[in-house]
């Protein structure tokens, strides 16, 4: 079953993500991809059909968050740099919060990305992550 995978990388991690995509091209081909601006242009060199959003600091992280909240993203691969302050840090935090909220498998480094795509669940056509029912929250009395 075709999955929709988000690809994101901070500037200092873009080469590492490109190398990871190149090394795992056979597992990734055949899926759909969204990527934030520059990351999308870079990985498009080796991966066909990447839909590029805006650059992260220009709203790409928020666009991706919207896709997650609309349940259109199955996996997030986000190579982020924990050692560098980001001008859009609040957007990064919001993106990661939404991936947790909507139970989207998310890899924030190469090792976790390796585990994610080598899992038998990655290739399992019937696997659907459990969704949380937020009706109590939505129907709460204010």
Secondary structure as UniProt FT lines:
FT   STRAND          4..9
FT   HELIX           11..13
FT   HELIX           14..23
FT   HELIX           25..28
FT   TURN            29..30
FT   STRAND          32..35
FT   HELIX           37..43
FT   TURN            44..46
FT   TURN            48..49
FT   STRAND          50..52
FT   HELIX           56..58
FT   HELIX           60..69
FT   TURN            70..71
FT   STRAND          75..79
FT   TURN            82..83
FT   TURN            87..88
FT   HELIX           89..101
FT   TURN            102..103
FT   STRAND          105..107
FT   HELIX           110..118
FT   HELIX           120..123
FT   TURN            125..126
FT   HELIX           135..138
//
